[in-house]
Amino acid sequence: MEAKEIYDGHADLWVRSEPILLSDYSARPRVLELCGDVQGQTILDLGCGEGYVGRELAKRGAAAISGYDVSAGMIAGAQKSALALGLKHLTYAVSDLRKAGFGDPSQPVDLVIAVFLFNYMDAAAMERILNRVRQVLKPGGRFIFTVPHPLLPYIKPAEKPFYMRPEGGYLSSVDVPFPGRIWRRDGESVEVQAVHKTFTTYFNALNAAGFTRMPHVEELHITADHVALDPDFFGPLADLPLHVAFSLKS
Ligand SMILES: C[S@@+](CC[C@H](N)C(=O)[O-])C[C@H]1O[C@@H](n2cnc3c(N)ncnc32)[C@H](O)[C@@H]1O
């Protein structure tokens, strides 16, 4: 299924002003830590969704954030939240990043983020976007992205609070969409998708796009504090790699 259909179908369930989805605990806080001091920085948020991460970066002093998303429903949510909070330096556009450019190489930015975007496209589309990221980043600018952990579908049963169901083998299924679901702590859940890639896919695509320095890579997981907070919700995920964060410098 196309990402636009998935997200237009349940954009309201993504709207949030505080952590509620599993990945608001297991991934986004670490993304924000990796972003570090963003005071005065210009940022592109690729696959911004309803703008949760961008609003957090705005709270931390970012100067301007441009968000792009293929789902008009998600962009409408982002615009509504930014308007309600009076955040005029957050701007949004509906755009299919597999086909359209983004940013302006004549006005390069400090930071580009893509939080769970690449799991909605094949490796070739990801590589085109990585090339563009290099063009729109300032020298020394940073690029941070997260994806579902490529092994998770193979080591975690299709049960709550998060799963991706494999549709073929680990090595032979690159570019095959795996259906998945992620839960919120209030019991609601949303459909997600992982167009499968291996670690080799990511490293080769980064290298082909000219990111030739060693990236900083983290396998993200829940912590003992998460389990203590809500044992029923987080407990089944103990000791599993859920997502991967990559942090690079141009
Ligand atoms: C899992 S959501 C994450 C949203 C946001 N980054 C966050 O962390 O809350 C993935 C987002 O990627 C968007 N997306 C998927 N494919 C896209 C594409 N080709 N172009 C632009 N956005 C896309 C979806 O519409 C969705 O909003």
The ligand as a MOL file (V3000), in Angstrom:
LIG
                    3D

  0  0  0     0  0            999 V3000
M  V30 BEGIN CTAB
M  V30 COUNTS 27 29 0 0 0
M  V30 BEGIN ATOM
M  V30 1 C 6.3210 6.7310 10.5620 0
M  V30 2 S 5.7970 8.2720 9.9350 0 CHG=1
M  V30 3 C 6.9640 9.3340 10.7830 0
M  V30 4 C 6.5420 10.7720 10.7960 0
M  V30 5 C 7.5330 11.6920 11.5150 0
M  V30 6 N 8.8410 11.6880 10.8970 0
M  V30 7 C 7.6370 11.3350 12.9690 0
M  V30 8 O 8.7120 10.9070 13.4000 0
M  V30 9 O 6.6480 11.4970 13.7110 0 CHG=-1
M  V30 10 C 6.4340 8.2410 8.2600 0
M  V30 11 C 6.0660 9.4770 7.4550 0
M  V30 12 O 6.7500 9.4100 6.1890 0
M  V30 13 C 5.8660 9.9280 5.2120 0
M  V30 14 N 6.2850 9.4560 3.8730 0
M  V30 15 C 6.3200 8.1740 3.4310 0
M  V30 16 N 6.7210 8.1340 2.1490 0
M  V30 17 C 6.9660 9.4170 1.7750 0
M  V30 18 C 7.4060 10.0270 0.5640 0
M  V30 19 N 7.6620 9.3000 -0.5340 0
M  V30 20 N 7.5520 11.3730 0.5340 0
M  V30 21 C 7.2840 12.1230 1.6370 0
M  V30 22 N 6.8420 11.5940 2.8100 0
M  V30 23 C 6.6910 10.2630 2.8820 0
M  V30 24 C 4.5070 9.3880 5.6260 0
M  V30 25 O 3.4390 10.0660 5.0130 0
M  V30 26 C 4.5740 9.5690 7.1510 0
M  V30 27 O 4.0560 10.7940 7.5710 0
M  V30 END ATOM
M  V30 BEGIN BOND
M  V30 1 1 1 2
M  V30 2 1 2 3
M  V30 3 1 2 10
M  V30 4 1 3 4
M  V30 5 1 4 5
M  V30 6 1 5 6
M  V30 7 1 5 7
M  V30 8 2 7 8
M  V30 9 1 7 9
M  V30 10 1 10 11
M  V30 11 1 11 12
M  V30 12 1 11 26
M  V30 13 1 12 13
M  V30 14 1 13 14
M  V30 15 1 13 24
M  V30 16 1 14 15
M  V30 17 1 14 23
M  V30 18 2 15 16
M  V30 19 1 16 17
M  V30 20 1 17 18
M  V30 21 2 17 23
M  V30 22 1 18 19
M  V30 23 2 18 20
M  V30 24 1 20 21
M  V30 25 2 21 22
M  V30 26 1 22 23
M  V30 27 1 24 25
M  V30 28 1 24 26
M  V30 29 1 26 27
M  V30 END BOND
M  V30 END CTAB
M  END
